[in-house]
Structure formats: structure tokens, C-alpha cells
């Protein structure tokens, strides 16, 4: 699986804009694997999506990074009310250092 990841994006609006620009420019996404899923209510998801750089209680500093195949290790964050999904690669932090829109 591949996704277009943005580094240190503030919120979902920035993520959507950056993703569209990358698609227009023909950028190829990065390989990733999902290490776990987190389901959030609509209000929790909106709060998370309004500030990706805020530490989250469900992110551990051992999440993220890459595996032996070079795939990015991600948490798939799911809005359980709408089904919207965001990938989070924390790179050892407790916030979403790299984010992507999940298909």
C-alpha cells in the first residue's frame, strides 16, 4: 500500500491541500503498513484532525518509524461515525509527525 505523507502538517485542511498538490505534481506515495487502528468518535476525530501536532494519549513514542522492508509503520485513525481515515506515523514522538489520508 502507498500513501502521500506530509511532514508536520497542522491539520486536516493542510493535509488535504498538500495531498492534492502532490497528486497534481505526480508525486508517488510511500509504502506503509498499519501497526494498529484507533477508532475515535466524530468529536474526538475532529479535535485530533484540527491539530495533528498535539500529543495524543493513544500514541506511544514506540509507534512509527519503518519496518525491515522500509515500509512506514502507521496508526490508522478512524472516525467511527463517518468512516474517514488518517494515517499517522509518529517517528518516535507522541504526536502525528507524518500524516496521510488513508484510502
C-alpha positions as CSV (number, residue, x, y, z in Angstrom):
1,X,0.0,0.0,0.0
2,X,1.1,3.5,-0.7
3,X,0.1,6.9,0.7
4,X,1.2,10.5,0.3
5,X,2.6,11.6,3.7
6,X,3.1,15.2,4.8
7,X,5.6,16.2,7.5
8,X,4.5,18.3,10.5
9,X,1.2,19.4,9.0
10,X,-1.0,21.3,11.3
11,X,-4.5,20.0,10.5
12,X,-6.7,18.1,8.1
13,X,-7.2,21.2,5.8
14,X,-3.4,21.4,5.3
15,X,-3.2,17.6,4.8
16,X,-5.9,17.7,2.0
17,X,-4.3,20.7,0.3
18,X,-0.8,19.1,0.4
19,X,-2.1,15.8,-0.8
20,X,-3.9,17.5,-3.8
21,X,-0.7,19.4,-4.7
22,X,1.4,16.3,-4.5
23,X,-1.1,14.4,-6.8
24,X,-1.0,17.2,-9.3
25,X,2.8,17.1,-9.3
26,X,2.8,13.3,-9.8
27,X,4.4,12.5,-6.5
28,X,4.4,8.8,-5.8
29,X,3.4,7.8,-2.3
30,X,5.4,5.9,0.3
31,X,5.0,2.3,1.2
32,X,3.3,1.8,4.6
33,X,1.9,-0.8,6.9
34,X,-0.7,-0.4,9.6
35,X,0.5,-1.4,13.0
36,X,-2.8,-0.8,14.7
37,X,-6.1,1.1,14.4
38,X,-7.6,3.7,16.7
39,X,-11.3,4.5,16.4
40,X,-12.5,7.9,17.6
41,X,-15.9,9.4,17.9
42,X,-16.7,12.2,15.5
43,X,-15.9,14.9,18.0
44,X,-12.6,13.2,19.1
45,X,-11.6,12.8,15.5
46,X,-12.3,16.4,14.7
47,X,-10.3,17.5,17.7
48,X,-7.4,15.3,16.5
49,X,-7.7,16.5,12.9
50,X,-7.7,20.2,14.0
51,X,-4.2,19.9,15.5
52,X,-2.0,16.9,14.4
53,X,0.9,18.3,16.3
54,X,-0.8,17.9,19.7
55,X,0.3,14.9,21.8
56,X,-2.3,12.1,21.9
57,X,-2.9,9.7,24.8
58,X,-3.2,6.8,22.3
59,X,0.1,7.4,20.7
60,X,3.2,5.8,22.2
61,X,6.8,7.0,21.4
62,X,7.5,3.4,20.2
63,X,4.9,3.8,17.4
64,X,6.0,4.9,13.9
65,X,9.3,4.6,12.1
66,X,9.9,2.0,9.5
67,X,10.0,-1.8,9.4
68,X,12.7,-4.1,7.9
69,X,11.0,-3.8,4.5
70,X,11.3,0.0,4.6
71,X,7.6,0.5,5.0
72,X,6.4,3.3,7.3
73,X,4.7,1.9,10.4
74,X,1.4,3.8,10.9
75,X,-1.6,4.0,13.1
76,X,-4.8,4.2,11.1
77,X,-7.1,6.7,12.9
78,X,-10.7,6.1,12.0
79,X,-13.7,8.4,12.6
80,X,-16.2,5.7,13.7
81,X,-19.2,7.9,12.7
82,X,-18.1,8.9,9.2
83,X,-15.6,6.3,8.3
84,X,-12.9,8.9,7.4
85,X,-9.4,7.6,7.9
86,X,-6.0,9.2,8.5
87,X,-2.6,7.5,8.7
88,X,-0.2,8.7,11.4
89,X,3.5,7.9,11.5
90,X,4.8,9.3,14.7
91,X,8.6,8.7,14.2
92,X,9.1,8.2,17.9
93,X,7.0,11.2,19.1
94,X,3.6,11.2,20.8
95,X,2.0,13.3,18.0
96,X,1.4,12.7,14.3
97,X,4.7,13.8,12.8
98,X,3.8,12.5,9.4
99,X,0.1,12.2,8.2
100,X,-1.6,10.9,5.2
101,X,-5.2,10.4,4.0
102,X,-6.0,6.7,4.0
103,X,-7.9,5.2,1.1
